[in-house]
Amino acid sequence: MAEDLAGNMGFVMGNKHRERVVQVLGSKGNLSAEKVAKFEHIPAPAVKKILAELAERGLAFVSDDVWCLTEAGQEIEREMKKRA
């Protein structure tokens, strides 16, 4: 599990937009991809790609066009806050 956390931390923190998407979902809660894009001033297609990548890694999931962090995603977000 620690390797998964480290690998996923590297994946998220290796890209500023990924970091911002995880942070906004962590701080504002469940949002549509369009709202994430609007809050973070990132183009919607880029946000959708990032959210799909996070979902592939089990860090986020979508239900009725609303995205939220999984427990693993929330753990990454908490770890990012500690490192900030």
Protein Blocks (a to p, Z undefined) as FASTA:
>chain_A
ZZmmmmmmmmmmmpmklmmmmmmmmmnopadfklmmmmnopafklmmmmmmmmmmnopac
ceehiacddfklmmmmmmmmmmZZ
